[in-house]
Amino acid sequence: MALTFSMASYPVVYSFLVLPISIGRWIGFVQETHGDRQSHVPAGATIAVQLIFCLSGISNVILFFSTRPNLLLFKKDEPEKAYGAPMAVPSDDADSIGGDE
């Protein structure tokens, strides 16, 4: 269940980063279709939205290391898990189960 939420964080973070710039561009396109030759979106808002969008790189790095901590060179020292240890495979040979008959 935790894996599902951590993987769902990728599209959520992407939406928060892209939505403001999309809204700003949409407002500019609507103004252009109504005949305005000059954008009425304030320059400060445009700069703020661009800065939010530029945070996508660091956001991806943070998501990568928080959702996949055991990849690359940042492996945690944990005891060997069950899937890493050799497993005993049952045999069809009757002699190997109970001894010499």
C-alpha positions in Angstrom: 0.0 0.0 0.0 2.8 2.4 0.8 4.4 1.7 -2.6 1.2 2.7 -4.3 1.2 6.1 -2.5 4.9 6.7 -3.2 4.4 5.9 -6.9 1.3 8.1 -7.1 3.3 11.0 -5.8 5.1 11.4 -9.2 2.0 12.5 -11.1 0.8 14.6 -8.1 4.1 16.6 -7.9 4.2 16.9 -11.7 0.6 18.4 -11.7 1.5 20.9 -9.0 4.6 22.0 -11.0 2.9 22.2 -14.4 -0.5 23.5 -13.5 0.5 27.1 -12.7 2.4 27.5 -15.9 -0.5 26.0 -17.9 -3.0 28.4 -16.3 -0.8 31.4 -17.1 -0.3 30.4 -20.7 -4.1 29.7 -21.0 -4.9 33.2 -19.7 -2.5 34.6 -22.3 -4.0 32.6 -25.1 -7.5 33.7 -24.2 -6.5 37.3 -24.1 -4.9 36.9 -27.6 -8.1 35.4 -29.0 -10.1 38.3 -27.8 -7.9 40.7 -29.7 -5.5 41.9 -27.1 -2.1 42.4 -28.6 -0.5 42.9 -25.2 -0.5 40.3 -22.3 -2.1 41.5 -19.1 -0.5 38.8 -17.0 1.9 40.6 -14.6 5.6 40.0 -15.1 6.0 39.0 -11.4 3.4 36.2 -11.9 5.1 35.0 -15.0 8.5 34.9 -13.2 7.0 33.1 -10.2 5.4 30.5 -12.3 8.6 29.9 -14.3 10.5 29.4 -11.0 8.0 26.9 -9.8 8.3 25.0 -13.1 12.1 25.1 -12.8 11.9 23.2 -9.5 10.9 20.1 -11.5 14.4 18.8 -11.6 15.0 19.0 -7.8 11.5 17.6 -7.3 12.3 14.6 -9.4 15.6 13.9 -7.5 13.8 14.2 -4.2 11.1 11.8 -5.3 13.6 9.4 -6.7 15.6 9.1 -3.5 12.5 9.0 -1.3 10.6 6.4 -3.3 13.6 4.2 -4.3 16.2 4.5 -1.4 17.9 1.2 -2.2 18.9 2.0 -5.8 22.3 3.3 -7.0 25.0 4.0 -4.4 22.7 4.8 -1.5 21.8 1.3 -0.3 20.9 0.9 3.3 22.7 -1.7 5.3 19.9 -4.1 6.0 19.9 -7.8 6.8 19.5 -10.1 3.8 15.9 -10.4 2.9 14.1 -13.7 2.2 14.3 -13.3 -1.6 18.1 -12.8 -1.4 18.8 -15.9 0.6 19.0 -19.3 -1.2 15.8 -21.3 -0.8 15.6 -25.0 -0.2 13.9 -26.7 -3.2 11.8 -29.8 -2.5 13.0 -32.9 -4.3 11.0 -35.8 -5.7 13.7 -38.2 -4.6 12.5 -40.3 -1.6 16.1 -41.1 -0.5 16.9 -37.4 0.1 13.9 -36.9 2.5 14.2 -39.5 5.2 17.5 -41.2 4.9 18.6 -44.6 3.8 15.7 -47.1 3.4 
